[in-house]
């Protein structure tokens, strides 16, 4: 008999099954929840880390790149901040209609911006009318803006105009041994860089590149937690790792001499229109480079002119030096005892296996003494000296002087030069500086042996390194690299080289300086046409040079100048232009030497205090308290917003300090100022100054107190 279904029993059965399943699921949930509580992981993901990452924020504390100073503690390269202009076009980011964050009046905005950036109102409007974009930038015209320009634009109160900060490097002297010092810039482009870390300054050339690791500091970091609305979560800790500043470098360069050299070089470069020029002033006792320059060159802050010449001609360019090389030949001959100053020879020409070598005066001067041959710069005299001492002996001296070898300067792409020495004619040509190539660094290092009692000194440009975090100073000691000649020989050579300047037939008579005896040698070298392989012809196609030792009997300085292929020269007389640099510059150097002024940076030096945000009176009092008694103020406001030198900068206290207030920028009274001090105003205010003359300011085209803006041009006359 078939059983009758019992609905009540079935319901109870299903209820028990459902309760059992629910209990089982609950147990699984409890187990799973317990495991999560114990392990704090879900599917291998750490929940604590996930929550921590969700609410944790961090930001980079950028480390200060080390400052580069001259020998006296004057800043050559230091950190700064530049600004890029951004315009917000979309209204999506404006939450408050009364205070919009986007461009409201494009006409007004374009008209205002055109006063401060190098772009016309029409071009600015074209950029602002790009409706498809949410925000726009203004190309190169809107980048690298200084604080003064940024403040002026902000004062216009333009909705939608914002700025992005970028770390930058300031070179307050403009053109200042630019290829030697080099430059640093952001490691990422504006399009790529979104963080301070990505925009870290990196040395790109010269000392900035060579010492990049030392100058570069270690960034710090601050870590904190905030809620979804951006508020700091109470009870959480702020963890901060302090940044470590980079090392400061003190170079051997003397700003007083370097700035003057740059001025003279620019003047002659404009007059002579040469292909290139170089200049070096060295202390022969230590090998310290006191001033160095070249043309073409560039402004390290603006990069103006950098495309004209990337090469550091002092170490990368090799050339045939011509007759200045005869100093080394003379030294070798004296050291070997084969130079008899009053012995005679037939000038004009000399036969050598493979050809005939002639003096620049092909007819010669008849039978003359070797001392007169030196004064006249006779090629024949020096060929005969090399033949007398022997070609192998002469080559050993070239090697002893470092010819054909690196000076180990550490600078990028240093060339070694070379010489052809297979055939008699090639060997003879080296006696007067043809058929052998050198760099200015090589030749100047060799010349230190002449001026330093026969001891050759390694050229150096770094005096000391300072760790600002510990105060530890590492001094770069002078280094001897050889003794190719005796002290007696060196002194004799200097005596003979005075004939070049003071003999009635001397080729260097243009280099006489009142009150100081000069030992010198001129040079006029043929230049090879790289296309044809043959030497150029014509007065404007030589490399003209001069090297001078002063004072002649015990030199404190060696000055070496070169000028390659000057367009504006109508005779074989490079001294016409080179003396315009040599004479005033060597005179200035000797004046400093006579003052016996020690520029070690230890005397009257202080750290520039932070005075931004202070009132004018407070700032002046703070500066006076640490020894800064010469301060100029730019601006019509009452509170300081910018200062130079920058806070923390180690400087000598007799340096002029420049302070800028909020409000309109005003022209200071610069009468009696040096060009260097006026340039500080240019740098901090972004104003273009044009200069005439040398010395101190006797005229300013804009009256004291007049309003300054980015379009202002001020003429300064110095005497």
C-alpha positions as CSV (number, residue, x, y, z in Angstrom):
1,X,0.0,0.0,0.0
2,X,1.4,3.4,-1.1
3,X,2.4,5.8,1.7
4,X,0.7,9.1,1.9
5,X,3.2,12.1,1.8
6,X,3.4,14.1,5.0
7,X,3.9,17.8,4.2
8,X,4.6,18.7,7.8
9,X,7.4,16.2,8.1
10,X,8.9,17.4,4.8
11,X,8.9,21.0,6.0
12,X,10.6,20.0,9.2
13,X,13.2,18.1,7.3
14,X,13.9,21.0,4.9
15,X,14.1,23.3,7.9
16,X,16.7,21.2,9.5
17,X,18.7,21.1,6.3
18,X,18.5,24.9,5.9
19,X,19.5,25.4,9.5
20,X,22.4,23.0,9.0
21,X,23.6,24.8,5.9
22,X,23.2,28.2,7.5
23,X,25.2,27.0,10.5
24,X,27.9,25.5,8.2
25,X,28.1,28.8,6.3
26,X,28.3,30.7,9.5
27,X,31.1,28.5,10.7
28,X,32.9,29.0,7.4
29,X,32.4,32.7,7.7
30,X,33.7,32.7,11.3
31,X,36.7,30.7,10.3
32,X,37.4,33.0,7.3
33,X,36.9,36.1,9.4
34,X,39.2,34.6,12.1
35,X,41.8,33.9,9.6
36,X,41.6,37.4,8.2
37,X,41.9,38.8,11.7
38,X,44.9,36.6,12.5
39,X,46.8,36.9,9.2
40,X,45.4,40.3,8.0
41,X,45.5,39.0,4.5
42,X,42.8,38.4,1.8
43,X,43.8,36.4,-1.3
44,X,47.4,37.0,-0.5
45,X,46.9,40.8,-0.1
46,X,48.0,42.4,3.1
47,X,45.0,44.4,4.3
48,X,47.1,46.5,6.7
49,X,49.4,47.6,3.9
50,X,46.4,48.3,1.7
51,X,44.7,50.5,4.3
52,X,48.0,52.1,5.1
53,X,48.6,52.9,1.4
54,X,45.1,54.2,1.1
55,X,45.5,56.9,3.7
56,X,49.3,57.4,3.8
57,X,50.7,60.4,1.9
58,X,54.3,61.3,1.4
59,X,56.2,64.2,-0.2
60,X,59.8,64.7,-1.1
61,X,61.9,67.2,0.9
62,X,64.3,68.3,-1.9
63,X,68.0,68.4,-0.9
64,X,69.9,71.6,-1.6
65,X,72.5,71.1,-4.3
66,X,75.9,72.3,-3.1
67,X,76.9,75.9,-3.9
68,X,80.0,76.6,-6.1
69,X,82.1,79.6,-4.8
70,X,85.2,81.4,-6.0
71,X,88.3,81.4,-3.9
72,X,87.0,84.3,-1.8
73,X,83.6,82.8,-1.0
74,X,81.6,84.7,-3.7
75,X,78.9,82.4,-5.2
76,X,79.3,81.3,-8.7
77,X,76.5,78.7,-8.9
78,X,73.7,78.2,-6.4
79,X,70.2,76.8,-6.2
80,X,67.1,78.8,-7.1
81,X,63.5,78.3,-8.1
82,X,62.0,79.1,-11.4
83,X,58.4,79.2,-12.4
84,X,56.3,78.1,-15.4
85,X,53.1,79.9,-16.3
86,X,49.9,77.8,-16.6
87,X,46.4,78.9,-17.6
88,X,43.3,76.9,-16.6
89,X,40.6,77.1,-19.3
90,X,38.0,74.7,-18.0
91,X,35.4,75.7,-15.4
92,X,35.1,72.1,-14.1
93,X,37.7,72.8,-11.4
94,X,35.9,76.0,-10.1
95,X,33.9,75.1,-7.1
96,X,33.2,78.7,-6.0
97,X,31.6,80.9,-8.7
98,X,32.6,84.0,-6.8
99,X,36.2,83.0,-6.8
100,X,36.7,81.1,-10.1
101,X,39.8,79.0,-10.8
102,X,39.7,79.4,-14.5
103,X,40.2,82.1,-17.1
104,X,37.2,84.5,-17.0
105,X,38.3,87.4,-19.2
106,X,40.6,86.3,-21.9
107,X,41.2,89.8,-23.3
108,X,42.2,91.2,-19.9
109,X,44.4,88.2,-19.2
110,X,46.2,88.4,-22.5
111,X,46.8,92.1,-22.2
112,X,48.2,91.7,-18.7
113,X,50.4,88.7,-19.5
114,X,51.9,90.4,-22.5
115,X,53.6,92.9,-20.2
116,X,55.6,90.2,-18.4
117,X,56.4,87.5,-20.9
118,X,58.0,87.6,-24.4
119,X,54.7,87.0,-26.2
120,X,52.3,89.4,-27.9
121,X,48.7,89.8,-26.7
122,X,47.5,88.3,-30.0
123,X,49.6,85.1,-29.6
124,X,48.5,84.7,-25.9
125,X,44.9,85.0,-27.0
126,X,45.4,82.3,-29.6
127,X,46.7,80.0,-26.8
128,X,43.8,80.9,-24.5
129,X,41.2,80.2,-27.2
130,X,42.0,76.5,-27.5
131,X,38.6,75.4,-26.3
132,X,39.3,71.7,-26.5
133,X,42.0,71.9,-23.8
134,X,41.5,72.2,-20.0
135,X,44.7,74.0,-19.3
136,X,47.5,75.4,-21.4
137,X,51.1,76.6,-21.1
138,X,53.0,79.3,-23.0
139,X,56.1,77.6,-24.4
140,X,59.5,79.0,-23.6
141,X,58.1,82.4,-23.1
142,X,56.2,81.1,-20.0
143,X,59.0,79.1,-18.5
144,X,62.0,79.9,-16.3
145,X,60.3,82.9,-14.8
146,X,61.9,84.4,-11.7
147,X,60.2,85.3,-8.5
148,X,59.9,88.9,-9.3
149,X,58.0,88.3,-12.6
150,X,55.8,85.7,-10.8
151,X,54.9,88.2,-8.1
152,X,54.2,90.9,-10.7
153,X,51.8,88.6,-12.5
154,X,50.1,87.5,-9.3
155,X,49.6,91.2,-8.4
156,X,47.4,91.5,-11.6
157,X,44.9,89.2,-9.8
158,X,44.1,87.1,-12.9
159,X,41.7,84.1,-12.3
160,X,42.9,80.9,-13.8
161,X,46.6,81.8,-13.9
162,X,48.8,79.5,-11.8
163,X,52.4,78.7,-11.6
164,X,54.4,75.5,-11.4
165,X,57.7,75.5,-9.4
166,X,60.8,74.0,-10.9
167,X,64.2,73.7,-9.2
168,X,66.8,75.7,-11.2
169,X,70.4,76.8,-10.9
170,X,71.4,80.4,-10.7
171,X,74.7,81.7,-12.1
172,X,74.7,85.3,-10.7
173,X,77.7,86.5,-12.8
174,X,76.2,85.5,-16.2
175,X,79.1,84.8,-18.5
176,X,81.8,83.5,-16.0
177,X,84.2,80.8,-17.1
178,X,81.1,79.1,-18.4
179,X,82.6,76.1,-20.1
180,X,84.8,75.4,-17.1
181,X,82.2,75.8,-14.4
182,X,79.5,74.3,-16.7
183,X,75.8,74.2,-15.7
184,X,73.2,72.0,-14.1
185,X,69.6,71.7,-15.1
186,X,66.5,69.7,-14.4
187,X,66.9,66.0,-15.3
188,X,63.4,65.7,-16.8
189,X,61.5,67.8,-19.3
190,X,58.4,69.8,-18.2
191,X,56.2,67.2,-20.0
192,X,57.9,64.3,-18.2
193,X,58.5,65.7,-14.7
194,X,55.7,65.6,-12.2
195,X,57.6,65.4,-8.9
196,X,60.5,67.2,-7.3
197,X,62.5,64.0,-7.4
198,X,62.0,63.7,-11.2
199,X,63.1,67.3,-11.6
200,X,66.3,66.9,-9.7
201,X,69.2,69.1,-10.9
202,X,71.9,67.3,-12.7
203,X,75.3,68.6,-13.9
204,X,75.4,68.8,-17.6
205,X,78.8,70.2,-18.3
206,X,82.1,71.2,-16.7
207,X,82.7,71.2,-13.0
208,X,78.9,70.9,-12.4
209,X,79.0,67.6,-14.3
210,X,82.4,66.4,-13.0
211,X,81.5,66.9,-9.3
212,X,77.8,66.0,-9.7
213,X,77.9,63.3,-7.1
214,X,79.6,65.6,-4.6
215,X,77.2,68.5,-5.3
216,X,74.1,66.4,-5.3
217,X,72.5,66.0,-1.9
218,X,70.2,63.2,-0.7
219,X,66.5,64.1,-0.7
220,X,64.5,63.7,2.5
221,X,60.9,62.6,2.9
222,X,57.9,63.4,5.1
223,X,55.2,60.7,5.5
224,X,51.8,61.2,7.2
225,X,48.2,59.9,7.1
226,X,45.1,61.8,6.1
227,X,41.5,60.9,5.7
228,X,39.4,60.9,2.5
229,X,38.8,64.7,2.9
230,X,42.5,65.4,3.1
231,X,42.6,66.1,6.9
232,X,45.4,64.8,9.0
233,X,44.2,61.7,11.0
234,X,44.5,62.5,14.7
235,X,46.9,60.3,16.7
236,X,49.0,59.3,13.7
237,X,52.7,60.1,13.6
238,X,54.4,62.3,11.0
239,X,57.6,60.6,10.0
240,X,60.3,62.9,8.5
241,X,63.6,62.1,7.0
242,X,65.7,65.2,6.8
243,X,67.4,66.0,3.4
244,X,71.2,66.0,3.3
245,X,72.8,69.0,1.5
246,X,75.4,68.4,-1.2
247,X,79.0,69.5,-0.7
248,X,80.0,73.1,-1.4
249,X,82.9,73.6,-3.8
250,X,85.4,76.5,-3.6
251,X,87.2,77.0,-6.9
252,X,90.6,78.6,-7.4
253,X,88.9,81.3,-9.7
254,X,89.1,84.9,-8.4
255,X,85.8,86.7,-9.3
256,X,87.6,90.1,-9.4
257,X,89.9,88.9,-12.1
258,X,87.4,86.6,-13.9
259,X,84.8,89.3,-14.4
260,X,87.3,91.7,-15.7
261,X,88.7,89.1,-18.1
262,X,85.3,88.3,-19.5
263,X,84.7,92.0,-20.1
264,X,88.0,92.4,-22.0
265,X,87.4,89.1,-24.0
266,X,83.9,90.3,-25.1
267,X,85.3,93.6,-26.2
268,X,88.1,92.1,-28.4
269,X,85.9,89.3,-29.7
270,X,83.5,91.9,-31.0
271,X,86.3,94.0,-32.6
272,X,88.4,91.2,-34.1
273,X,85.6,88.8,-35.0
274,X,87.8,85.7,-34.6
275,X,86.7,82.1,-35.0
276,X,87.6,81.5,-31.4
277,X,89.6,82.8,-28.4
278,X,91.0,81.4,-25.2
279,X,92.5,82.9,-22.1
280,X,94.1,81.5,-18.9
281,X,95.7,83.1,-15.9
282,X,97.6,80.6,-13.6
283,X,99.6,80.8,-10.4
284,X,102.8,78.9,-11.3
285,X,103.7,78.1,-7.7
286,X,100.5,76.1,-7.1
287,X,99.1,75.5,-10.6
288,X,95.9,77.2,-9.5
289,X,93.7,78.6,-12.4
290,X,92.8,82.1,-11.3
291,X,90.8,83.0,-14.4
292,X,89.9,81.2,-17.6
293,X,87.6,82.1,-20.5
294,X,86.9,81.3,-24.1
295,X,84.9,82.7,-27.0
296,X,82.3,81.7,-28.2
297,X,80.8,81.3,-24.7
298,X,77.4,81.3,-23.1
299,X,75.4,82.6,-20.2
300,X,74.9,79.7,-17.8
301,X,71.6,80.9,-16.4
302,X,69.8,81.8,-19.6
303,X,71.8,79.4,-21.8
304,X,72.1,82.2,-24.3
305,X,74.9,81.4,-26.8
306,X,75.3,77.7,-25.8
307,X,74.5,76.4,-29.2
308,X,77.5,78.3,-30.7
309,X,80.1,76.3,-28.9
310,X,79.6,73.2,-26.6
311,X,83.4,72.4,-26.5
312,X,85.5,73.4,-23.6
313,X,88.3,74.8,-25.8
314,X,90.8,74.8,-22.9
315,X,90.9,71.0,-22.8
316,X,89.0,69.6,-25.9
317,X,90.5,71.7,-28.7
318,X,93.9,70.8,-30.1
319,X,95.9,73.2,-32.3
320,X,99.4,73.9,-33.5
321,X,100.7,76.5,-31.0
322,X,103.4,78.1,-33.1
323,X,106.2,80.2,-31.6
324,X,105.0,80.2,-28.0
325,X,106.2,76.5,-28.1
326,X,109.7,77.8,-28.6
327,X,109.8,78.5,-24.9
328,X,110.1,74.7,-24.4
329,X,112.7,74.4,-27.1
330,X,114.7,77.2,-25.5
331,X,114.4,75.6,-22.0
332,X,115.6,72.2,-23.4
333,X,118.6,73.9,-25.2
334,X,119.6,75.9,-22.1
335,X,119.3,72.8,-20.0
336,X,121.5,70.8,-22.4
337,X,124.0,73.6,-22.6
338,X,123.6,74.2,-26.3
339,X,122.2,77.7,-26.3
340,X,124.9,80.3,-26.7
341,X,123.1,83.6,-26.6
342,X,125.8,85.6,-28.5
343,X,126.8,82.9,-31.0
344,X,125.7,83.8,-34.5
345,X,123.9,81.9,-37.3
346,X,122.7,82.7,-40.8
347,X,119.0,83.6,-40.6
348,X,116.4,83.3,-43.3
349,X,116.3,79.6,-44.1
350,X,117.8,76.2,-43.2
351,X,117.9,73.0,-45.3
352,X,116.5,69.9,-43.6
353,X,116.2,66.5,-45.2
354,X,112.8,66.6,-46.9
355,X,112.5,70.4,-47.4
356,X,113.5,73.9,-46.5
357,X,112.4,75.7,-43.3
358,X,112.2,79.5,-43.5
359,X,111.7,82.4,-41.1
360,X,108.5,84.5,-41.5
361,X,110.9,87.0,-43.0
362,X,112.0,84.7,-45.8
363,X,115.1,86.8,-46.6
364,X,116.2,86.7,-43.0
365,X,118.2,89.4,-41.1
366,X,121.6,88.2,-42.1
367,X,124.0,86.7,-39.5
368,X,122.4,87.4,-36.1
369,X,122.9,86.1,-32.5
370,X,120.7,83.4,-31.1
371,X,119.5,85.9,-28.6
372,X,118.3,88.2,-31.4
373,X,116.8,85.2,-33.1
374,X,114.7,84.6,-29.9
375,X,113.7,88.2,-29.9
376,X,112.7,88.2,-33.5
377,X,111.1,84.7,-33.2
378,X,113.3,83.1,-35.9
379,X,112.3,79.6,-36.8
380,X,115.7,78.8,-38.2
381,X,117.4,79.5,-34.8
382,X,115.3,77.0,-33.1
383,X,115.7,74.3,-35.8
384,X,119.4,74.6,-35.4
385,X,119.2,74.3,-31.6
386,X,117.2,71.1,-31.9
387,X,119.6,69.7,-34.5
388,X,122.5,70.5,-32.1
389,X,121.0,68.8,-29.1
390,X,119.7,65.9,-31.2
391,X,116.1,64.9,-32.2
392,X,115.9,62.1,-29.7
393,X,117.0,64.4,-26.8
394,X,114.5,67.0,-27.9
395,X,111.7,64.5,-28.0
396,X,112.5,63.4,-24.5
397,X,112.1,67.0,-23.3
398,X,108.7,67.2,-25.1
399,X,107.6,64.1,-23.2
400,X,109.0,65.5,-19.9
401,X,106.9,68.7,-20.5
402,X,103.8,66.5,-21.0
403,X,103.3,67.1,-24.7
404,X,101.1,64.4,-26.2
405,X,99.8,63.3,-22.8
406,X,96.7,64.0,-20.8
407,X,96.9,66.5,-18.0
408,X,94.3,64.4,-16.1
409,X,92.2,67.5,-15.6
410,X,89.2,65.3,-15.0
411,X,87.2,67.5,-17.4
412,X,85.1,65.8,-20.1
413,X,86.6,64.8,-23.4
414,X,90.1,66.1,-22.6
415,X,92.3,65.8,-25.7
416,X,96.0,64.7,-25.6
417,X,97.3,66.3,-28.8
418,X,100.1,64.6,-30.7
419,X,103.0,65.1,-33.0
420,X,104.4,63.5,-36.1
421,X,108.0,62.4,-35.5
422,X,109.0,60.0,-38.3
423,X,110.9,62.1,-40.8
424,X,113.6,64.8,-40.2
425,X,111.4,67.6,-41.6
426,X,108.6,66.6,-39.2
427,X,111.0,66.5,-36.3
428,X,112.5,69.9,-37.2
429,X,109.0,71.5,-37.5
430,X,108.2,70.7,-33.8
431,X,111.1,73.0,-32.8
432,X,108.9,76.1,-33.6
433,X,105.5,74.6,-32.7
434,X,104.2,73.3,-36.0
435,X,103.5,69.7,-36.7
436,X,102.7,69.3,-33.0
437,X,99.2,69.8,-31.4
438,X,98.4,70.8,-27.9
439,X,95.6,72.1,-25.7
440,X,95.8,75.3,-23.6
441,X,95.8,73.2,-20.5
442,X,98.9,71.2,-21.7
443,X,100.9,74.2,-22.6
444,X,100.1,76.1,-19.5
445,X,101.0,73.2,-17.3
446,X,104.4,73.0,-19.2
447,X,104.9,76.7,-18.7
448,X,104.6,76.3,-14.9
449,X,108.1,74.6,-14.9
450,X,109.5,77.8,-16.5
451,X,108.0,80.1,-13.8
452,X,108.4,77.7,-10.8
453,X,112.1,76.9,-10.7
454,X,111.9,73.9,-13.0
455,X,109.1,72.2,-11.1
456,X,106.0,71.5,-13.3
457,X,102.7,71.9,-11.4
458,X,99.4,70.1,-12.2
459,X,96.8,72.7,-13.1
460,X,93.9,72.7,-10.7
461,X,90.6,74.6,-10.4
462,X,89.3,73.2,-7.1
463,X,90.7,74.8,-3.9
464,X,88.6,72.9,-1.3
465,X,85.4,71.0,-0.7
466,X,83.1,71.7,2.3
467,X,80.6,69.4,3.8
468,X,77.9,71.8,5.1
469,X,76.3,69.0,7.2
470,X,79.5,68.4,9.3
471,X,81.6,71.5,8.6
472,X,84.4,69.2,7.4
473,X,86.7,70.9,4.8
474,X,88.9,69.0,2.4
475,X,91.7,71.0,0.9
476,X,93.0,70.2,-2.6
477,X,96.8,70.4,-2.2
478,X,99.1,71.5,-5.0
479,X,100.6,68.6,-6.9
480,X,104.0,68.4,-8.6
481,X,104.0,66.4,-11.9
482,X,107.6,66.7,-13.0
483,X,110.9,68.6,-13.1
484,X,111.9,68.7,-16.7
485,X,114.5,71.4,-16.2
486,X,116.7,72.7,-13.4
487,X,115.9,75.8,-11.3
488,X,118.9,77.6,-12.8
489,X,117.7,76.8,-16.4
490,X,114.2,78.2,-15.5
491,X,115.7,81.4,-14.3
492,X,117.9,81.8,-17.3
493,X,115.0,81.2,-19.7
494,X,113.0,83.9,-18.0
495,X,115.9,86.3,-18.4
496,X,116.2,85.6,-22.1
497,X,112.4,85.9,-22.6
498,X,112.6,89.6,-21.5
499,X,114.4,90.2,-24.8
500,X,111.1,89.4,-26.6
501,X,109.6,92.5,-24.9
502,X,112.4,94.9,-24.4
503,X,114.8,94.2,-27.3
504,X,114.4,96.8,-30.0
505,X,113.8,93.9,-32.4
506,X,111.5,92.0,-30.0
507,X,108.2,90.6,-31.4
508,X,106.5,91.3,-28.0
509,X,107.1,95.0,-27.5
510,X,103.4,95.7,-27.4
511,X,103.2,93.8,-24.1
512,X,105.2,96.2,-22.0
513,X,103.5,97.1,-18.7
514,X,104.5,100.2,-16.7
515,X,106.2,99.4,-13.4
516,X,106.6,95.6,-14.0
517,X,109.1,93.6,-16.1
518,X,107.5,91.1,-18.3
519,X,109.0,87.9,-19.8
520,X,107.0,86.8,-22.8
521,X,106.8,85.0,-26.1
522,X,104.5,85.6,-29.0
523,X,103.1,83.1,-31.5
524,X,101.8,83.1,-35.0
525,X,100.8,79.6,-36.1
526,X,99.5,78.4,-39.4
527,X,96.1,76.8,-39.2
528,X,95.1,73.6,-41.1
529,X,92.0,73.7,-43.3
530,X,90.2,70.6,-42.1
531,X,88.6,70.1,-45.6
532,X,91.7,70.3,-47.8
533,X,94.3,69.3,-45.2
534,X,96.5,72.3,-46.3
535,X,97.4,75.4,-44.3
536,X,95.2,78.5,-44.8
537,X,96.9,81.6,-46.2
538,X,96.3,85.3,-45.5
539,X,96.7,87.5,-42.4
540,X,93.3,86.5,-41.0
541,X,94.0,82.8,-41.1
542,X,96.6,82.4,-38.4
543,X,96.3,81.5,-34.7
544,X,97.9,84.4,-32.8
545,X,99.0,83.9,-29.3
546,X,101.1,85.3,-26.4
547,X,102.2,84.0,-23.1
548,X,103.6,86.3,-20.4
549,X,105.3,85.8,-17.0
550,X,105.0,88.6,-14.4
551,X,107.0,89.8,-12.6
552,X,109.7,88.4,-14.9
553,X,112.3,87.6,-12.2
554,X,109.9,85.7,-9.9
555,X,106.5,85.2,-11.6
556,X,103.3,85.3,-9.6
557,X,101.3,84.9,-12.8
558,X,101.3,83.2,-16.2
559,X,98.9,84.6,-18.7
560,X,98.2,82.8,-22.0
561,X,96.0,84.1,-24.8
562,X,95.1,82.7,-28.2
563,X,93.0,84.2,-31.0
564,X,92.2,82.0,-34.0
565,X,91.5,83.4,-37.5
566,X,90.5,87.0,-36.7
567,X,88.4,88.4,-39.6
568,X,89.3,92.0,-38.9
569,X,93.1,91.9,-39.3
570,X,95.0,93.4,-42.2
571,X,98.6,92.6,-41.1
572,X,100.6,89.8,-39.5
573,X,100.2,91.5,-36.1
574,X,98.0,89.7,-33.6
575,X,99.4,91.9,-30.8
576,X,97.1,94.6,-32.1
577,X,94.2,92.8,-30.4
578,X,95.8,90.5,-27.8
579,X,97.6,93.5,-26.1
580,X,94.1,95.0,-25.5
581,X,93.5,92.0,-23.2
582,X,97.0,91.2,-21.9
583,X,98.1,94.7,-20.8
584,X,95.1,95.8,-18.8
585,X,94.4,92.4,-17.4
586,X,98.0,91.6,-16.3
587,X,98.2,95.1,-14.8
588,X,95.0,94.5,-12.8
589,X,96.4,91.1,-11.6
590,X,99.7,92.7,-10.5
591,X,97.9,95.4,-8.6
592,X,96.0,92.7,-6.6
593,X,99.3,90.9,-6.0
594,X,100.9,94.0,-4.8
595,X,98.1,94.6,-2.3
596,X,99.1,91.2,-0.9
597,X,95.4,90.5,-0.3
598,X,94.7,87.0,0.9
599,X,91.4,85.7,-0.5
600,X,91.1,82.5,1.4
601,X,87.5,83.0,2.3
602,X,88.1,82.8,6.1
603,X,88.3,86.5,6.8
604,X,85.1,88.6,7.3
605,X,82.9,85.7,6.2
606,X,79.4,84.9,7.4
607,X,76.3,82.9,6.6
608,X,73.6,85.0,5.1
609,X,70.5,85.0,7.4
610,X,67.0,84.3,6.3
611,X,65.3,87.7,6.1
612,X,62.3,87.0,3.8
613,X,58.9,87.7,5.4
614,X,60.6,90.2,7.7
615,X,59.9,93.9,7.6
616,X,62.5,96.2,6.0
617,X,63.7,97.4,9.3
618,X,63.9,93.9,10.8
619,X,65.8,92.6,7.8
620,X,68.3,95.5,7.8
621,X,68.9,94.9,11.6
622,X,69.4,91.2,11.1
623,X,71.9,91.7,8.3
624,X,73.8,94.4,10.3
625,X,74.0,92.0,13.3
626,X,76.1,89.5,11.3
627,X,78.3,92.1,9.5
628,X,76.4,92.9,6.3
629,X,76.5,96.7,6.2
630,X,76.0,97.4,2.5
631,X,72.3,96.6,1.6
632,X,70.1,97.9,-1.2
633,X,66.3,97.5,-1.3
634,X,64.2,97.1,-4.4
635,X,60.5,97.7,-4.2
636,X,57.8,99.9,-2.7
637,X,56.5,97.5,-0.1
638,X,57.3,97.1,3.6
639,X,58.0,93.3,3.8
640,X,60.9,91.4,2.2
641,X,59.9,88.7,-0.3
642,X,63.3,87.9,-2.0
643,X,67.0,88.3,-1.0
644,X,70.4,88.0,-2.6
645,X,72.7,86.4,-1.5
646,X,70.3,83.6,-0.6
647,X,69.7,82.4,3.0
648,X,72.5,80.1,4.2
649,X,75.0,81.3,1.6
650,X,78.5,81.7,3.0
651,X,79.9,85.0,1.7
652,X,82.3,87.7,2.6
653,X,80.4,90.4,4.6
654,X,81.6,93.3,2.5
655,X,79.5,92.0,-0.4
656,X,76.5,94.0,-1.3
657,X,73.2,92.4,-0.3
658,X,70.0,93.0,-2.4
659,X,66.5,92.8,-0.8
660,X,63.2,93.0,-2.7
661,X,59.9,93.9,-1.1
662,X,56.4,93.0,-2.1
663,X,54.6,95.5,-4.3
664,X,55.9,97.4,-7.3
665,X,59.7,97.0,-8.1
666,X,61.6,100.3,-8.0
667,X,64.9,101.3,-9.4
668,X,67.6,101.6,-6.7
669,X,70.3,104.3,-6.7
670,X,73.3,102.4,-8.3
671,X,75.7,105.3,-8.6
672,X,79.2,104.1,-7.5
673,X,78.2,100.5,-7.7
674,X,80.4,97.9,-9.5
675,X,79.1,96.1,-12.6
676,X,78.9,92.9,-10.5
677,X,76.5,94.5,-8.0
678,X,74.3,95.9,-10.7
679,X,74.0,92.5,-12.2
680,X,72.7,91.2,-8.9
681,X,69.7,93.6,-9.3
682,X,69.3,92.3,-12.9
683,X,69.2,88.7,-11.6
684,X,66.8,89.2,-8.7
685,X,64.5,91.6,-10.5
686,X,64.6,90.1,-14.1
687,X,65.5,93.5,-15.5
688,X,67.7,93.9,-18.6
689,X,70.7,96.2,-18.1
690,X,73.1,97.4,-20.8
691,X,76.6,98.5,-19.9
692,X,79.2,100.8,-21.4
693,X,82.7,101.2,-20.0
694,X,84.5,99.6,-17.1
695,X,84.8,100.5,-13.4
696,X,82.0,101.9,-11.3
697,X,78.6,103.4,-12.2
698,X,78.5,107.1,-13.1
699,X,75.2,107.1,-14.9
700,X,71.8,105.2,-14.8
701,X,69.2,105.9,-17.5
702,X,66.3,105.3,-15.1
703,X,65.8,107.6,-12.2
704,X,66.0,106.2,-8.6
705,X,62.5,105.2,-7.4
706,X,61.1,104.6,-10.9
707,X,58.9,101.6,-11.5
708,X,60.6,98.5,-12.9
709,X,59.0,95.8,-15.0
710,X,60.2,93.0,-17.2
711,X,60.1,95.2,-20.3
712,X,62.3,97.9,-18.7
713,X,65.7,98.3,-20.2
714,X,68.2,100.4,-18.2
715,X,71.5,101.8,-19.6
716,X,74.4,101.9,-17.2
717,X,77.7,103.8,-17.8
718,X,80.8,102.8,-15.8
719,X,84.1,104.6,-15.5
